[in-house]
Amino acid sequence: MKRFSAFLLCIVMIVGLMVVGCGSNKPAQSAQGDVAADMKAIKDRGVLKVGVKVDVPKFGFKDPQTNKIDGLEIDIARAVAKKILGRLNLSWLS
């Protein structure tokens, strides 16, 4: 019975991947225009605003002793801001 269940699960996954793969490769024009407009607005503003929870250790955590915010989500936000703006400008909101 376990083999049959595993086989059935594999078939369902393969069919699911085939259905997903049948989509269009080209993004819709309106979506592409929105992304370009958003990128322009971010660059014009000079600030990338990112909201991150700071109560999840390893992802976003504010050390109560040093008040330093660190974690994976913080690192990703820093990398994206640096890539888009060419420099890093961080400000913490409470």
N, C-alpha and C positions, 0 to 999 in steps of 0.2 A: 504494500500500500504506500510506503514511503517513496519508493521508486516512481510509482505512478504519479504521486503528488508532485515530486520534483520534476518529472517530465512535463506534466501539465503546466507547472509554473514556468518552465523554460519556454514552452510554446507560447504562453500568454505574453511573456516578456519579448520574445522575438516578434510576434505580431504587433505588439505595442510600439516597438522600435521602427518597424516597417511603416506603420501609420504616421508616426512622427516624422520620419524621413521623407514622406511624400509632400511635405509643405514646400512653399516657395522659398528660394534662396534670397530673393530680392526683398529688402524692407520696403514698406509702403512709403510713398513719397512724403506724405504728411508727417509720418513718424521721423523720417530723416530730417525734414525741415525743422521739426521741434527740437531735435538734438542739436542741430547747428545753432538755432536761436538760443538754446540754453547755454551752450558753450560760449557763445559770444557774450551773453549776459554775465556769466561768471568772470570771463576775462576783463570785461569792461568794469565790473564792480571791484575786481582785484582781490576778492575774498571768496573762498569756497566754504559754504556753510554746511557743516556736517553735524548731525545729532547722534550722539553715542551714549548708551547707558553706561554708567560708571559703577555699577554694583555687581558686576559679573567678573570675578577673578580670571585672569588670562585673556579675556576679551576686552574688557573696559573696566578699569578699577582705579579708584582714587585712594591713594595711600594717605590715611588720616594723619600720619606723623609728618610727612613731607609735603602733602597737598599736591603731589605729582600724579598726573593721570597717565596711565600706561596700559598697554595691552594690544592684542592683535588688531582690533578695530581702530584703535588710535594710530597704530603703525600704518594701516592701509589708508586712513584719511590723510596722514602726513605725506605718503608716497603719491597719492592722487593729486593733492594740492601742489606738490612740488612739480609733478609732471605737467599739470595744466598751466600753472602760473609761473613756473621756473624758479620760484622762491617759496619759502615757507613762512606763513604769517598765521600763528595760532592765537586764538583768544578763547578763553573758557567761560562758558555761561553757567549760571547756577539756576 
